[in-house]
Amino acid sequence: MKASPAPVQLLLALLLSSGLLASGQPPMQTAANNPRLQQAYVALQALKRAITEDPKNLTRSWCGPDVCGYFGVFCAPAPDDPHTRTVAGLDLNHGDLAGTFPEELGLLSDLALLHLNSNRFAGGLPESLPKLHLLHELDLSNNRLSGGFPQHILCLPNVKYVDIRFNNLCGPVPPTIFDKPLDALFLNDNNFDFQLPENFGNSPASVVVLANLHLRGCLPPSISRMAGTLNELVVLNAGLRSCIPPEVGALHELTVLDLSFNQVQGQLPGSIAGMHKLEQLDVAHNELYGHIPEGICALPSLKNFTYSYNFFCNEPKRCLNIRRIDDSQNCIAGRPDQRPADQCLAFLHRPEPVQCDAHGCIVPPHY
């Protein structure tokens, strides 16, 4: 899984090559003779004042007009003027810094990369965030941010990587986030409470992680529209009460699908057998039943198939040839470590078997 962005130096080099940043080496400039660096000086000094604890003394060098010499600050030629130096990256990951974000952060208007993960920043993001119109990567994961979804992220025209996982954010997630041309979206391990919208399939992201949230509703069939781009989808322990729509089989670029520890019901769709790049499939700890489709176990790249703690009653023998499988705590005759027979019988003889509509949603019993 793409758990973290690449090093800042490498990303800046990629942005230079793509034209988002200018190339060249402008002469030595500081806040004393460069208006852009003067603005950056004001922003960085405001951030330093807003930091209440700096146990590693990372901002010790943040003194004087040479902001390009500050620890964690990376400068590059300005995108619209290669002769002018500007602050293009700020990386204070794993700094254990405590504090808040000042409004002056918006003065870093040429910033392409903002990496502040694994700190103790609290509160919300500044109202000035949309002024970072060149921002390409935003990584604020593993902090103590609170409040609702940071709406200002929606106003960042060039952002491709959004990582706000492991915070204390709550409430709904705006559907428009799935319309943004992101490459990676990490919302996991917050207190977000929302329903996956129909436009979920509009996202061109290669990685979407929605684990440890409070999801309602269904996996929308629009997921099939992500066929050409989606590489990893993780929705574990998210309260998802849904069937798996057959449209999921259209995700022919997917390598990781994790729907474990939810209330996913119904049967495993045979369409998954069309996901030829799938390497990891985890549907453990759900309420799935029936037979494992043989085509799934025949997938050429499948290395890890976990379907334990469900109510499957049969599996093809070829499933046992997969490098790593876990079929425990099901109802498969002749296999070790299965559920007690009375549990299986009680589940399989329920008065109302689970029915799923065309959208993958569970049909109420009185429907």
ZALUM-787034 format. One record per residue: residue in three letters; x, y, z of N, C-alpha, C in turn. Coordinates in steps of 0.2 Angstrom, whole numbers, plus 5000, padded with zeros to 4 digits. Layout:
ALAXYZXYZXYZ;...
***
This chain:
MET500449945000500050005000500450065000;LYS500250114996500650184996500450225003;ALA500850205008500650235014500950305016;SER501450325012501650385013501950415006;PRO502050485006502250515000503050494999;ALA503350514993504050504992504450554996;PRO505050554997505450605000505350674996;VAL505450724999505350794997505750804991;GLN506450794991506850804986506650774980;LEU506450704980506250674974505650704971;LEU505150724975504550744973504650814969;LEU505050854972505250924969505550914963;ALA505950864962506250844956505750824950;LEU505250784953504750764948504250824946;LEU504150864951503750924949504150974944;LEU504750974945505251014940505150984933;SER505250924933505150884926504550894923;SER503950894927503350904924503150974923;GLY503551024924503351094923502951124928;LEU502851094934502451134939502851174943;LEU503551164943504051204945504551224940;ALA504851284940505351304935505951274937;SER506351264932507051234932507551294932;GLY508151274934508751324934508951344941;GLN509451384942509751394948509851474949;PRO509351504952509351574953509951594957;PRO510251654957510751674962510451674969;MET510951674974510851664981510351724983;GLN509751704986509351754988509051744995;THR508851794998508551785005507951835006;ALA507651825012507151875013507251945013;ALA507951965013508152035013508152065006;ASN508152015001508152044994507652014989;ASN507251974992506751934988506051934991;PRO505551974988504951984991504551914992;ARG504651864988504351804990504651764996;LEU505251774996505551745002505451785009;GLN505251845007505051895013504351865016;GLN503951855011503251825013503351755017;ALA503851715014503951655017504251665024;TYR504651715025504951725031504351745037;VAL503851785034503351805039502951735041;ALA502851695036502451635037502751585042;LEU503451575040503751525044503851555051;GLN503951615052504051645059503351635063;ALA502851645059502151645062502051565064;LEU502251525060502251455062502651435068;LYS503251465068503651445074503351475080;ARG503051535080502751555086502151515088;ALA501851485083501251445085501451375087;ILE502051355087502251295089502451305097;THR502051265101502151275108502651225111;GLU502751165107503251115110503651095104;ASP504351095104504751075099505351025102;PRO505150965104505550925108506250905105;LYS506250905098506850885094507150955092;ASN506951005094507251075092507351085084;LEU506851065081506851065073506851135071;THR506551185074506551255072507051295075;ARG507551265077508151305080508451345075;SER508551315069508851355063508451405060;TRP507751415063507351465059507451535062;CYS507951555060508151625062508451665056;GLY508351725056508651765050508351755044;PRO508551795039508251805032508351745028;ASP508851705029508951645024508551585025;VAL507851595023507351545025507551485021;CYS507851485016508051425012508551375016;GLY508851405021509351365025508951345031;TYR508351355032507951325038507851255037;PHE507951215043507851145043507051135040;GLY507051085036506351065033506051105028;VAL506451165026506151205021506551195015;PHE506251185009506551175003506351224998;CYS506851254994506751314990506851284983;ALA506551324978506651304971506551364967;PRO506651374960506451424956505751434956;ALA505451494956504751504956504451484949;PRO503851454949503651424943503551474937;ASP503451544939503251594934503851634933;ASP504451624936505051664936505651624938;PRO505951594933506551544935507151584938;HIS507151654938507651694941507551704949;THR506951694951506751704958506651644962;ARG506951644967506951584972506351594976;THR506051534978505451534982505451464986;VAL505051464991504951404996504451364992;ALA504651304990504251254987504051194991;GLY504351184997504251125001504351135008;LEU503951105012503951115019503851045022;ASP504351015025504350945028504650945035;LEU504150935039504350925046503950855049;ASN503950805045503650745047504050715053;HIS503650685057503950645063504350695068;GLY504050755068504450805072504150805080;ASP503550775081503250775087503150855090;LEU503050895085502850965086502150975089;ALA502051015093501451035096501251105094;GLY500651115092500451185091499851195086;THR499751245083499151255079499451285072;PHE498951295067499151325061498951395061;PRO499451445059499251515059498951535052;GLU498651585052498351605046498851625041;GLU499451645043500051665039500251615034;LEU500051555036500251495032500151505024;GLY499551545023499351555016499851605013;LEU500351635016500851675013501351625009;LEU501351565010501751515006501451495000;SER501251544996500851534990501151494984;ASP501851484985502151444980502351374982;LEU502051354988502151294991501851234987;ALA502251184985502051124982501951064986;LEU502351064991502251004996502251025003;LEU501751005007501651015014501650955018;HIS502150935021502250865024502350885032;LEU501750875036501850885043501550825047;ASN501650765044501350705048501750685054;SER501350655058501650625065501950685069;ASN501450735070501550785075500950785080;ARG500950845083500350855088500050925086;PHE499950935080499550995078498850985080;ALA498551035083497851035085497451085081;GLY496751085082496351135079496151115072;GLY496051165068495851155061496351185057;LEU496251185050496651215045496551285044;PRO496951325043496851405042496351415036;GLU496051475037495551495032495951515025;SER496651525026497051545021497351495016;LEU497151425018497351375014497251375007;PRO496751395004496651404997497151444993;LYS497551484997498051524994498651484992;LEU498651424994499151374992498951344985;HIS498951384980498651364974499051314970;LEU499651314972500151264968500251194972;LEU499851194978500051134982499851074979;HIS500351024979500250964976500150904980;GLU500450904986500450854991500250884998;LEU499750865001499550885008499550825013;ASP500050825017500050765022500050795029;LEU499450785032499350805039499150755044;SER499350695042499150635045499450625052;ASN499150585056499350575063499550635067;ASN499050675067499050735071498450735076;ARG498250795078497650805083497150855080;LEU497150855074496650905071495950885073;SER495550935073494850915076494350965071;GLY493650955073493150985069492950945063;GLY492650975059492350945053492850935047;PHE492650905042493150895036493350965034;PRO494050965033494351035031494151055024;GLN493551095023493251105017493751145012;HIS494251175015494651215011495151175006;ILE495151105008495551065003495151064997;LEU494551074996494151074990494351124986;CYS494651184988494851234985495551234982;LEU495851184983496551174981496551154974;PRO496751194969496651164962497151114959;ASN497751114962498251064960498351004965;VAL498051004970498250944975498050884972;LYS498550834973498450764970498450714976;TYR498750734981498850684987498550714993;VAL498050684996497750715002497750655007;ASP498150675013498250625018498050655025;ILE497450645027497250675034497050615039;ARG497250555038497150505042497450515049;PHE497150475054497350475061497350545064;ASN496750575064496650635067495950625071;ASN495650685073495050685077494450715073;LEU494550715066494050745062493350715062;CYS492850745062492150715062491650745057;GLY491050715057490550735053490550705046;PRO490150735042490150705035490750725031;VAL490850685026491350705021491050725014;PRO491150785012490850815006490950775000;PRO490350754996490450714990490850744985;THR490950804985491450834980492150814980;ILE492350784986493050764986493150714981;PHE492650674980492750624975492750644968;ASP492550704967492650734960493250774959;LYS493650774964494350804963494850754959;PRO495250784955495750734952496350714956;LEU496150684961496650654966496950594964;ASP497650584966497950514965497850474971;ALA497850504977497850464983497350504988;LEU496950464992496550494997496550455003;PHE496750475008496750445015496350475020;LEU495750445021495250475026495250435032;ASN495550385033495450335038495650355045;ASP495350325050495550335057495350405059;ASN494750425057494450485060493750465062;ASN493350515064492650505066492150525061;PHE492350525055491950545049491350495049;ASP490750525048490150485048489750505041;PHE489750465036489450485030489250425026;GLN488850435021488650385016489050385010;LEU489350335007489750345001489250364995;PRO489350424992488950454987488950414980;GLU488450424976488450394970489050424965;ASN489250484967489850504963490550474965;PHE490550434970491150394972491550374967;GLY491250344962491550314956491850374951;ASN491750434953492050484949492850494950;SER493050474956493650484958494150444954;PRO494750484952495250454948495850424952;ALA495750424959496250404963496450334962;SER497150324963497450254963497350214969;VAL497350254975497250234982496750264985;VAL496250234988495750264993495750214999;VAL495850255005495850215011495250245015;LEU494750205017494150225021494150185027;ALA494650165030494650115036494450155042;ASN494150115047494050145054493650205054;LEU493150205050492650265049491950245051;HIS491450285050490750265051490350275045;LEU490450225040490050225034489350205034;ARG488950235031488250205030488050195023;GLY487550155022487350145015487750085011;CYS487850095005488050045001488750064997;LEU489050004995489550024990489250034983;PRO489250104981488850114975489150084969;PRO488650064964488850034958489350074954;SER489350144955489750184951490450174952;ILE490650124957491350104958491650074951;SER491250054947491450024941491850074936;ARG491650144938491950194934492750204936;MET492950174941493650184943494050134940;ALA493750094935494150034933494850054930;GLY494950104927495550114924496150144929;THR495950164935496450194939496550164946;LEU495950144949496050114956496450054957;ASN496950064961497450014962497349984969;GLU497150024974497049994981496450024984;LEU495949984987495350004990495349974997;VAL495350015002495349985009494750015013;VAL494249975014493649995018493549955024;LEU494049935028494049885033493749925039;ASN493349885043493049915050492749985049;ALA492349985044492050055043491250055044;GLY491049995047490249995048489849985042;LEU490249965036489849955030489349895030;ARG488749915029488149865029487949865022;SER488149815018488049815011488149745008;CYS487949745002488149684998488749704994;ILE489149664991489649684986489349684979;PRO489349744976488949754970489449714964;PRO489049684960489449644954489949694950;GLU489749754951490149804947490849804949;VAL491049784955491649784958492149744953;GLY491849694950492249654945492649694939;ALA492349754938492649794933493349824935;LEU493549824941494149854943494749814941;HIS494849814935495449774932496149794934;GLU496149854937496849874939496949864946;LEU496449844950496449834957496949784959;THR497449794964497849744967497649724974;VAL497349774978497149764985496449784986;LEU496049734988495349744990495249724997;ASP495149765002495049745009494349775011;LEU493849725013493249745015493049715022;SER493649695025493549655031493249695037;PHE493049655042492749685048492149735047;ASN491749715043491149755042490449715043;GLN489949735040489349695040489149675033;VAL489649665029489449645022489149585021;GLN488549585017488149525017488049495010;GLY487649445009487549415003488149365001;GLN488249364994488749314992489249354989;LEU489849314988490449344985490249344977;PRO490249404974490049404967490649364962;GLY490449324958490849294953491249344949;SER491049404948491349454944492049464946;ILE492149454953492849464955493349424951;ALA493149374948493649334944493849364938;GLY493649424937493849464931494449514933;MET494549514940495049564942495749534942;HIS496049524936496649484935497249514938;LYS497249574941497849604944497849594952;LEU497249574954497149564961497649524965;GLU497949554970498449514974498249494981;GLN497849544984497649534991496849544991;LEU496549494993495749504994495649485001;ASP495349525005495149515012494449535013;VAL493949485014493249495016493149465023;ALA493649455027493549425033493049465038;HIS492749425043492349455048491749495045;ASN491349465041490749485038490249435039;GLU489749445035489149395035489049365028;LEU489549355025489449325018489349245018;TYR489049225013488849145014488849125007;GLY488749055006488649025000489348994998;HIS489448994991490048964989490549014987;ILE491248994987491749034984491849024977;PRO491749074973491749064965492449034964;GLU492448984960493148954958493549004954;GLY493249044950493649094946494049134950;ILE493849154956494249194961494849164963;CYS494849104965495449064967495949044961;ALA495649064955496049054949496449114946;LEU496349164950496649234948497349224948;PRO497749244943498449234942498849264947;SER498649324949499049364954498949354961;LEU498349324963498149314970498649284974;LYS498849314979499349284984499049284991;ASN498549314993498249314999497549324999;PHE497149275001496449275001496149255008;THR495849305011495649295018494849305018;TYR494549245020493849245020493549215027;SER493949215032493749185038493249225041;TYR492849195046492349225050491749255046;ASN491549205041490949215037490549155038;PHE490149145033489649085033489749045027;PHE490249045024490349005017490348935019;CYS489948895014489848825015490248785011;ASN490648815006490948775001491548814998;GLU492148784996492648814993492948764988;PRO493148794982493548744977494148724980;LYS494448664978495048644980495648684978;ARG495548714973496148754970496248814975;CYS495748834979495848894984496448874988;LEU496448814990496948794995497648794992;ASN497748804985498448814982498648884982;ILE498248934985498449004985498949004991;ARG499449054990500049054994499849065002;ARG499349115003499049125010498349125009;ILE498049085012497249085013497049075020;ASP496549105022496249095029495449085028;ASP495249015029494549005028494248985035;SER494548995040494348975047493649005048;GLN493348975053492749005056492249015050;ASN492148965046491548965041491148905042;CYS490848885037490448825038490648765033;ILE491248765031491548715026491648655029;ALA491248605026491348535029492048505027;GLY492348475032492948445031493548485032;ARG493448555033494048595035494048605042;PRO494748615044494848625052494548695054;ASP494448705060494348765064493748805060;GLN493148765060492548795057492048815063;ARG491548855061491048865066490648805069;PRO490448805075489948755077489448745072;ALA489148685071488648665067488048705068;ASP487848715075487248745076487248815074;GLN487848855074487848925072487748925064;CYS488048875061487948875053487248865052;LEU486948815055486248795054485748855055;ALA485848885061485448945063485549005057;PHE486149015055486249065050485849045043;LEU486048985041485848965034485048955034;HIS484748945040483948935040483648995043;ARG483849055042483549115044482849125040;PRO482349155043481749155039481749205033;GLU482149255034482249305028482949305026;PRO483149265020483849265018483949335015;VAL484549355015484749425013484649435006;GLN484349485004484249504997484549574996;CYS484849574990485249634988484949664982;ASP484849724981484549754975485049764970;ALA484849794964485349804959485849854960;HIS485849894966486349934968486749904973;GLY486749844975487149814980486849834987;CYS486349864988486049874995485649824997;ILE485649815004485249765007484449785007;VAL484049745004483349755004483049735010;PRO482649785013482349775020481849715020;PRO481849675025481349615025480649625023;HIS480349685024479749705022479649725015;TYR480149735012480149765005479749725000;
***
